[in-house]
Amino acid sequence: MRVKDVMTTTIVKLSPDHSVRHAARIMVDNHVSGLPVVDDNGHLVGLISEGDLIRRSELGGAIPKLDATRGADERANAYVRRSSWRVGDAMTANPVTIDENASVARVSALMQERGIKRIPVLRDGMMVGIVSRADLLKAILSANRDETAYGDEAIRRSILVRLAENTGLEGLDVKVAVTDGIVHFWGNVETVECRRAARILAENVRGVRGVVEHYSEPYPD
């Protein structure tokens, strides 16, 4: 699934010359936690979010306790961001962006790595949408289960492939047999977490009707 399949294309944009009060009103009225900021040519120049606004002087300033230890330029910039009435001064400039053809997995990874909730989506350098955590939740709801072909041997092969991926089960020499859609596991799987991972891995394969664990038993010849 690609970003363009899940992104929101109807978005409210702000100008850097809009007021911070206007930005706050738009967020409240539209039930969003952040808005893109574009210049007169439609180019993305920043994002303004709830995180930017909760540092505002109207709320007491949120002045850092270690303010005096910072350089003059850094302190001046912090003052401007929390005190200026302009969106262009309060926003986060140069935001993380992503191409519309990137994978949903890449979006999820970026959000986790950067600790952000939304990412503007670009096509040929121009903003065409925005993808948020809420959009990723919708992608989960619309995702199809594994499309592995039916049949015990097909299920078994699919599980073996997944066991070699980043599941925590690599190298545990897990043995798998499938009979009438019931998956049987043997092997050196001692921890509760790894056994749960194996069960969920199997349950996510199409056609699996149940899982039976034989970890304390020898694998039948």
N, C-alpha and C positions, 0 to 999 in steps of 0.2 A: 504494500500500500504506500502511495506517495503523498507528499505534503499537499499537493493540489487536490487530492481526493478528500481531504478532511478539513482544509483550512476554511476560515470564514472570509467571505469576499465582500460582504456588506459591512463596512467599517466606518466609524466616525473618525475623521482626521482633524487635527488641530494645526493652527499656524503658530510659529514661534512668537508672534506678536499678540496672540490671545492672552487673556488674563488667567492667572492661576485660579481665581474664583470661577471663571467660565469652565475651565478644565474639570474642577471639582463637581460643578453642576452637571456637566455632561456625563461624568462617571456615575453619579448618583442616579440620574434619569435613565441611563441605559444599562444600569446594573453591570458595569464592567470595572475592572480594577486597573486598567491601563489603556492609554491611547497613543497612537503614532502621531508624530509631529513632522509635517512636511513643509518644504519651502514653496515659493511662488511657482516653481517649475514642477512641483509634484514629487521632488526627490525627498526621500526620507532623511531627516536630520537628527531624529531622536525619538525617545519614548518618555512619556510622563506617566507615572504610576502612583498608586497609593503609597508605596514605599518612599517616593520622592516627597509626597505631600505631608506625611506624618512628621517630617523633620521641620515643618514650617514654623516661622516665628509666631504665627497666629495661635499655635498650640503650645507656646512656651519656648519655641526655638530649638529644642533638642540639641543644645550646644554640647559638644563632646567634652567630657571631663578633662581630657588631656589636651585641650585646645591650646594652652600656652606653650606646649612642647612642640607644636607644629610650626612649619615655616610660615612666613608672612603671606606668601602667595596661596598656600593651601588654606590658611585661615580666612583669607579674603574671599577665596572661591566658595568656601563653605558658607560664609556670611551672605554672599550674593544668592546662592541657591535657596537659602531658607528665608530670605527677606525680599527678593525682587518680586514684583507683581507679574512679570512676564513668564510665560511658559518656556520660552527659549532659554531663560536663565535657570529655571528650576528643573528642567528635564534632564534625563540621562542622555548625553550625546553619544554618537557612534555606537548604537546598540548592535547586539548580535543579530544577524539576519541569516536566512536560509533560502536556497533556491527551491522553486516549486516542485522540481523533479527529485528532490532529495527524499530519502525514505523516512517513514514515520519513526523507525527505530533511531535514525540519526537525530530527529527532533527530540525524542525522549532523552537520548544521551546528553544532548546539549543542555536541556533544561536541568538535568541532574548535575552536570559538571559546573554550570554557571549559577545554579540556584535561582533561575528565573522562571516566570510563569507564562510568558508569551513571547513569540518570536515573529517579527515581520517577515513576510514571504515575498521574494523578488522574482521577476521575470525580466531578463535582459537588463538588470540594474534598476528596474522600476518596481515599486511596491504594488502587488496585486491582491494581497490578502494578509491575514494574520492567523497564526496557529497558536492555540492556548492549551493549557492543561485540560480544560473542559472539552476541547475538540478531540483530544486523545482519548478521553473517556468515551466519547461517542464512537470513536474508531473501535474501541474494545467491544461495544455493544453490537456493532455491525459486522465484526470479523467472523468469518466462517471457521468452523472447527477444521482440524486436519483433514485433508482431502485424500488421504491414503486409500488405495483401492481396497475393497473388502477381501477377506480371505485371511486365514490364520498365518500363512507364510508371509504375506505382504505386511501384516501387522507386526510380525516378529522382526522382519528386516527394518521396518520403520523405527521400531524401538531400539534396535541395535545401533542404528545411525545416531539417534538422539542421545544414547548413552555415552557416545564419544564426544559430545559437545560440552559446553561449559555448564555442567550440572552438579559437579562435585563427586560424580560417580566414575569419573575416568580412572582407569587403572585398578578398579576393584574386582575385575574379572567376573562381572555379573553374567550369569547364564539365564537364558530366556527360552521359554516354550509357550506356545499358544494353542489352546484346544477349545474349539467352539467359541472363540472370542474371549476366553478367560486366559489372562496372562499369568504365568507362573515364573517366579524369580528365585534363583539360587545364587549364592556367592558370598564373598567376604564383606557384607554390608552390616556393620555393627551399630552405627549410631542411629538414633531416632530421626535425625534430620535427613540423613542420606536415604533411609528407607522411605520417608515421606516423599522425597524428591523422586525416587524411582516409581512410587505409586502414581504420583501426579503426572509424571512423564508418560506412563502407560495410559492413564485415563484420558489424556489429551489426544490420543490417536483414535481416529475414526474406526468404529467397529468393535472397540474393546467393551466388554460387558462386565468385567470384574477383574480383580487382581488378587492372587494368592501368593503369600510369602513362604518360602521354604529355606530361609537363610541358615537355620540351625541344622539343616539336613544335607546329606551329601547329594550331589547332582547325580541323577540316575544315568547309568550307562546305556 
